[in-house]
C-alpha cells in the first residue's frame, strides 16, 4: 500500500497557476480576434470555408450528438467516484479500470459527432491511411521516402506522411494488412491503443517507488480534455508507444539480481527507437528517459537500451531511410509551407495556450505546485514532470512546433499531468471537475480538426 501522504499544506500557488493558465488561454483566443492579427492557425482555404479559433486548429461549432449523454454521464460518475476509487482499489484493478474508463471517455467524446467522429480524422487525405492503402512494397517505400518529402517532387507525400518518419505510415500499413484499414476500424484501433497510455504512465511511476503519487494523479491522467484530441490522433498512438518504452526502462532500472534487466532494457530501447521513427519530435523523449534512470538511481540499462534504439534507426537507414536526411528534408518543406507565415511572436506563447487546452488548465495549478513543493515531495514525480516540461519548452523555442500542438505534444501531456499529484488534497475533486468541464466544452462547442 502507498506510504507517501498527499500534500495537505494550503498554498496560493495552485490558484495562481490556474488563473495564469486561464488568462493565457483567453489571451491566445482574444488577441488575434480583437486586433485582427492573422496567425494562420489553419490554412487560408480552411479558414475561408469554416473560420478559425486560434490557438487551436479548429473553429466554433456548437452541437449535440449521439455520444453527448454518455460523455456527460461518464464525467459525472468520474467526478463523484474517480478520486475514491484511485485511492482504494487494488493496483491491478486500478490499472484495468484506468484503461476501461479512458477508452469509454474517448469513445463518448468522439461519438458526440456520431460514428464520423471516430472515422473523420483518419479519412482525411492529408492523413496516413489513404497512402497506407496504396503501399505494396515496403523496402521500395523506405528507399525513396526522403526524396518524396520535397514538396516540389511530383510524387511528394501528403502533409502528415511527409512530416513524419516512415514508421508513422508503416503503422497504418500494418493496420491495412491485418484487415483494419477502414476509416472506422482504424479509428477504433487507434483509440484502443491510445487508452493504454494512462496505465503505462501509472505503472512507470509505481515502479519508481511513487505509488501514492500515481494514485493521486490517476483521475487526471484518465479523465480530461486530452481525450478529445487523443481520439483519434496518430500522435496519441505515438504517446502510448513512448509511455510503454519508458515503463520498460523503469522496469530495467529497478530490477535487482539476475538478468531480467537486460530483457527490459532491450524492450525499452526498441520501443523508444521506434518512437524516433514515428515522429521527429520524439527525440525529445531523451530528457524523460534520463529522468527515469535518475529517479531509479541506476544507469545500468543505458548502454543496452541506447544500443537497441540506435539499431532500430540504423536498420531503417540500411533500407534507405536515414533519419538525419529525413529530418533535414522535413525542415525545408516545413519552412516552405504555412509555418513561414505563422508569426513566432504569437506561437511562442500561443502554443503553450493550446497545450493548456489539451492538457487542461489544472496543469497550470500542478506546475505551480511543483514550484513550491519540489523539496518535500516524490522525487520521481518531480523529475518526470520537469523533464517533460523541458522537452516541451525545447520544442516551443525551436519553432518547429508552431500551431497544432494540441495533438503534436500529446506524448508529453500525461507526464506533465503527473504534477497534479502535488496538489493539496482539497484540489483533487474540484480540479477534476474543472478538467471534465473543459473537455465537455471543447468537444461540444468547438470543431477540433483532430
C-alpha positions in Angstrom: 0.0 0.0 0.0 1.2 3.6 -0.6 3.0 5.2 2.2 3.5 8.7 1.0 0.8 11.1 2.1 -0.9 13.6 -0.2 0.2 17.2 0.0 -2.0 19.0 2.5 -0.4 22.4 3.0 -2.6 25.2 1.9 -0.9 27.4 -0.7 -1.9 30.1 -3.1 0.5 28.8 -5.7 -2.0 26.3 -7.3 -4.6 29.1 -7.6 -2.1 31.4 -9.1 -1.1 28.7 -11.6 -4.8 28.0 -12.5 -5.5 31.7 -13.0 -2.4 32.2 -15.1 -3.3 29.2 -17.3 -6.9 30.5 -17.9 -5.6 34.0 -18.7 -3.0 32.7 -21.1 -5.7 30.7 -23.0 -8.1 33.7 -23.1 -5.3 35.9 -24.3 -4.4 33.5 -27.1 -8.1 33.5 -28.2 -8.9 37.1 -27.7 -5.8 38.9 -29.0 -6.0 37.7 -32.7 -9.8 38.3 -32.7 -9.6 41.9 -31.2 -6.5 43.0 -33.2 -7.3 41.2 -36.4 -3.9 39.6 -36.2 -3.7 36.7 -38.8 -1.8 34.0 -37.1 -2.7 31.3 -39.6 -3.9 28.6 -37.2 -5.4 26.9 -40.2 -4.8 27.2 -43.9 -6.3 30.2 -45.7 -8.6 27.8 -47.6 -9.9 26.2 -44.5 -10.3 29.5 -42.7 -12.3 30.9 -45.6 -14.6 27.9 -45.6 -15.3 27.5 -41.8 -13.4 30.0 -39.8 -10.6 29.6 -37.3 -10.2 29.7 -33.5 -6.5 30.1 -32.6 -4.6 28.8 -30.8 -6.5 25.6 -31.7 -6.6 24.0 -35.2 -10.4 24.3 -35.2 -13.4 26.6 -35.1 -16.6 27.4 -33.2 -19.3 24.8 -33.9 -21.8 24.1 -31.0 -23.6 20.8 -31.4 -25.0 17.8 -29.6 -24.8 14.2 -30.8 -25.1 10.5 -30.0 -22.2 10.5 -27.5 -23.2 13.6 -25.6 -25.3 11.9 -22.9 -22.7 9.2 -22.4 -19.9 11.8 -22.1 -21.8 13.8 -19.5 -22.7 10.6 -17.6 -19.0 9.5 -17.5 -18.0 13.0 -16.4 -20.5 13.0 -13.5 -19.5 9.5 -12.4 -15.9 10.3 -12.7 -16.2 13.4 -10.6 -18.1 11.5 -8.0 -16.1 8.3 -7.8 -12.7 8.6 -9.5 -10.8 10.0 -6.6 -12.1 7.5 -4.1 -11.5 4.5 -6.4 -8.0 5.7 -7.2 -7.2 5.6 -3.5 -8.7 2.3 -2.5 -8.7 -0.1 -5.5 -6.0 -2.9 -5.6 -3.3 -1.8 -8.0 -4.1 -4.2 -10.9 -7.8 -3.3 -10.8 -6.9 0.3 -10.8 -4.8 -0.2 -14.0 -7.6 -2.1 -15.6 -10.2 0.5 -14.6 -8.0 3.2 -15.9 -7.9 1.6 -19.3 -11.6 0.8 -19.5 -12.7 4.3 -18.3 -10.2 6.0 -20.5 -11.4 4.0 -23.5 -15.0 4.8 -22.7 -14.3 8.5 -22.2 -12.5 8.8 -25.6 -15.3 7.0 -27.4 -18.0 9.0 -25.8 -16.4 12.3 -26.7 -15.7 11.2 -30.2 -19.3 10.0 -30.6 -20.6 13.5 -29.9 -20.3 13.7 -33.7 -21.6 10.2 -34.2 -19.5 7.4 -35.8 -17.9 10.0 -38.1 -16.2 11.4 -35.0 -14.1 8.2 -35.0 -13.5 7.9 -38.7 -13.4 11.5 -39.9 -9.8 12.4 -39.0 -8.1 9.3 -40.4 -10.3 9.6 -43.6 -8.7 13.0 -44.4 -6.5 12.9 -47.5 -3.6 14.6 -45.6 -3.5 11.7 -43.1 -1.7 8.4 -43.3 -4.5 5.9 -44.0 -5.2 6.7 -47.7 -1.5 6.5 -48.5 -1.1 3.3 -46.5 -3.7 1.6 -48.6 -1.5 2.1 -51.7 1.7 0.7 -50.3 2.6 -2.7 -51.7 6.4 -2.7 -51.4 7.8 -1.6 -48.0 11.5 -1.7 -49.0 10.8 0.4 -52.0 8.9 2.9 -49.9 11.8 3.2 -47.4 14.4 3.6 -50.2 12.6 6.5 -51.9 11.0 8.0 -48.8 13.3 11.0 -48.3 13.1 12.1 -52.0 9.3 12.3 -51.8 9.3 14.6 -48.8 10.3 17.5 -51.1 7.1 19.4 -51.9 8.3 20.1 -55.5 8.5 16.4 -56.3 5.5 15.5 -58.5 5.0 12.4 -56.3 5.5 14.1 -53.0 3.9 12.7 -49.9 0.8 14.3 -48.4 1.3 16.6 -45.4 1.3 14.2 -42.5 3.2 11.4 -44.2 5.9 13.9 -45.3 6.1 15.5 -41.9 7.0 12.2 -40.1 9.5 9.4 -40.4 8.1 6.4 -42.3 7.3 4.5 -39.0 4.1 6.5 -38.8 3.0 5.4 -42.3 4.1 1.8 -41.7 1.9 1.7 -38.6 -1.1 2.2 -40.8 0.2 -0.1 -43.5 0.2 -2.7 -40.8 -3.4 -2.0 -39.9 -4.4 -2.3 -43.6 -2.5 -5.6 -43.8 -4.4 -7.1 -40.8 -7.8 -6.0 -42.1 -8.2 -2.8 -40.0 -7.7 -0.4 -42.9 -11.2 1.0 -43.0 -11.7 4.5 -41.6 -13.8 3.4 -38.7 -11.8 0.2 -37.9 -8.5 2.1 -37.9 -10.0 4.8 -35.7 -11.2 2.3 -33.2 -7.7 0.6 -33.2 -6.1 4.0 -32.6 -8.4 4.7 -29.6 -7.8 1.2 -28.2 -4.0 1.7 -28.2 -4.2 5.3 -27.0 -6.2 4.3 -23.9 -3.2 2.2 -22.7 -1.2 5.4 -22.1 -2.5 6.2 -18.7 -1.9 2.6 -17.3 1.7 2.8 -18.8 2.4 6.1 -17.1 0.9 4.9 -13.8 3.0 1.7 -13.9 6.1 3.7 -14.5 5.6 5.9 -11.5 4.8 3.0 -9.3 7.9 1.1 -10.5 9.9 4.1 -9.5 8.6 3.9 -5.9 5.9 6.6 -6.0 2.6 4.6 -5.9 0.8 7.1 -3.8 1.6 9.9 -6.3 0.4 7.7 -9.1 -2.9 7.1 -7.4 -3.4 10.8 -6.8 -2.7 11.6 -10.4 -4.7 8.7 -11.9 -8.0 10.5 -12.3 -6.3 13.4 -14.1 -4.5 11.0 -16.5 -7.7 9.2 -17.4 -10.3 11.9 -17.5 -9.6 15.2 -19.1 -9.6 17.3 -22.3 -6.6 15.5 -23.8 -9.0 12.7 -24.7 -10.7 14.9 -27.2 -7.5 15.1 -29.2 -6.3 11.5 -28.5 -9.4 10.2 -30.2 -8.4 9.7 -32.9 -4.9 11.1 -33.5 -1.9 9.1 -34.6 0.1 11.2 -32.1 -1.8 9.5 -29.3 -0.5 6.2 -30.5 3.0 7.6 -30.6 2.4 8.7 -27.0 1.3 5.2 -26.0 4.4 3.6 -27.5 6.6 6.2 -25.7 4.8 5.5 -22.4 5.4 1.8 -22.6 9.0 2.3 -23.6 9.6 4.4 -20.5 7.7 1.9 -18.4 10.1 -0.8 -19.7 13.1 1.4 -18.9 11.8 1.9 -15.4 11.5 -1.9 -15.0 15.0 -2.4 -16.3 16.4 0.2 -13.9 14.8 -1.3 -10.9 15.4 -5.0 -11.4 17.7 -6.4 -8.8 19.7 -9.6 -9.1 19.5 -11.7 -12.2 19.5 -10.7 -15.9 15.9 -9.7 -16.3 17.1 -6.1 -16.6 18.7 -6.9 -19.9 15.5 -8.0 -21.5 13.6 -5.0 -20.1 16.4 -2.7 -21.4 16.1 -4.3 -24.9 12.3 -3.8 -24.9 12.8 -0.2 -23.8 15.4 0.6 -26.4 13.4 -1.0 -29.2 10.2 0.9 -28.3 12.0 4.2 -27.8 13.9 3.7 -31.0 10.6 3.1 -32.8 9.3 6.4 -31.3 12.1 8.3 -33.1 10.8 6.7 -36.4 7.2 7.6 -35.6 7.8 11.4 -35.0 10.9 13.5 -35.4 9.9 15.4 -32.3 10.1 12.3 -30.1 13.9 12.6 -29.9 12.8 14.9 -27.0 11.9 11.8 -25.0 15.6 11.8 -24.1 15.1 14.0 -21.0 12.3 11.7 -19.8 14.4 8.6 -20.3 17.2 10.2 -18.3 14.7 11.3 -15.6 13.6 7.6 -15.3 17.2 6.5 -14.8 17.9 9.3 -12.3 14.8 8.5 -10.3 15.7 4.8 -10.2 19.3 5.7 -9.3 20.6 3.3 -11.9 22.5 3.8 -15.2 22.9 0.1 -15.8 20.2 -0.1 -18.6 21.5 2.9 -20.6 24.1 1.1 -22.8 21.7 -1.7 -23.7 18.7 0.5 -24.3 20.6 3.1 -26.2 22.2 0.4 -28.3 18.9 -1.2 -29.1 17.4 2.2 -30.1 20.3 3.0 -32.4 20.0 -0.4 -34.0 16.3 0.4 -34.9 17.4 3.7 -36.6 20.3 2.0 -38.4 18.1 -0.8 -39.7 15.8 1.8 -41.4 18.9 3.5 -42.7 20.1 0.2 -44.2 16.8 0.0 -46.1 17.2 3.5 -47.4 15.7 5.9 -44.9 18.4 7.8 -42.9 16.6 9.7 -40.1 19.0 12.6 -40.3 18.4 13.0 -44.0 14.7 12.9 -43.5 14.8 15.5 -40.8 16.8 17.9 -43.0 14.2 17.4 -45.8 11.3 18.0 -43.4 12.8 21.2 -42.1 13.0 22.5 -45.6 9.4 21.6 -46.5 8.2 22.9 -43.2 9.6 26.4 -43.8 8.4 26.4 -47.3 4.8 25.9 -46.1 2.4 27.6 -43.8 5.0 27.6 -40.9 6.7 30.5 -42.6 3.5 32.6 -42.3 2.8 31.7 -38.7 4.3 34.5 -36.5 6.6 33.3 -33.8 5.6 36.4 -31.8 2.3 34.7 -31.3 3.0 31.0 -31.4 5.8 31.0 -28.8 3.1 31.6 -26.2 0.1 30.5 -28.3 1.5 27.0 -28.4 1.6 26.9 -24.6 -2.0 28.1 -24.5 -3.0 25.3 -26.9 -1.2 22.8 -24.6 -3.2 24.1 -21.7 -6.5 23.5 -23.6 -5.3 19.9 -24.4 -3.9 19.0 -21.0 -6.5 21.2 -19.2 -6.0 24.4 -17.2 -5.3 22.4 -14.0 -1.9 21.7 -15.5 -1.1 25.3 -14.6 -2.0 24.6 -10.9 0.1 21.4 -10.9 3.1 23.1 -12.3 2.8 26.0 -9.8 2.5 23.4 -7.0 5.7 21.8 -8.3 7.4 25.1 -7.9 6.7 25.3 -4.2 6.7 21.6 -3.2 9.6 20.1 -5.1 11.8 19.9 -2.0 9.2 17.9 0.0 7.5 15.6 -2.4 8.1 12.5 -4.5 11.4 12.7 -6.3 10.3 10.6 -9.2 7.3 12.8 -9.9 9.4 16.0 -9.8 12.0 14.6 -12.2 9.4 13.3 -14.7 7.4 16.5 -14.7 10.5 18.7 -15.0 11.8 16.5 -17.9 8.5 16.7 -19.8 8.4 20.5 -19.3 11.9 20.8 -20.5 11.1 18.8 -23.7 8.0 21.0 -24.4 10.0 24.2 -23.9 12.7 23.0 -26.3 10.1 22.1 -28.9 8.5 25.5 -28.4 11.6 27.6 -28.8 12.8 25.5 -31.7 9.9 27.0 -33.7 9.4 23.5 -35.3 6.1 23.4 -33.4 4.0 26.3 -34.4 0.3 25.6 -34.0 -1.4 22.1 -33.9 0.4 21.3 -30.7 -2.8 20.2 -29.1 -2.1 16.9 -30.8 1.6 17.1 -31.6 2.5 17.4 -27.9 0.2 14.6 -26.7 3.1 12.3 -25.9 4.2 14.7 -23.2 0.8 15.6 -21.7 0.4 12.6 -19.3 3.9 13.2 -17.9 3.1 16.8 -17.3 -0.2 15.9 -15.6 1.7 13.9 -13.0 2.2 17.4 -11.4 -1.5 17.1 -10.3 -0.2 14.6 -7.7 1.4 17.5 -6.0 -1.8 19.5 -5.5 -3.3 19.8 -2.0 -6.0 17.1 -1.2 -8.8 19.7 -1.4 -7.9 20.2 -5.0 -8.4 16.7 -6.3 -12.2 16.6 -6.8 -12.6 20.3 -7.7 -9.6 20.1 -10.0 -11.0 17.1 -11.7 -14.4 18.9 -12.1 -12.6 21.7 -14.0 -10.8 19.2 -16.3 -14.1 17.4 -17.1 -15.9 20.6 -17.7 -13.2 21.8 -20.1 -13.3 18.5 -22.0 -17.1 18.8 -22.5 -16.9 22.4 -23.5 -14.2 21.8 -26.1 -15.9 18.7 -27.6 -19.4 20.1 -27.7 -18.8 23.8 -28.6 -15.8 23.5 -30.9 -15.0 21.6 -34.0 -11.5 20.2 -33.4 -9.8 19.2 -36.6 -8.0 16.4 -34.7 
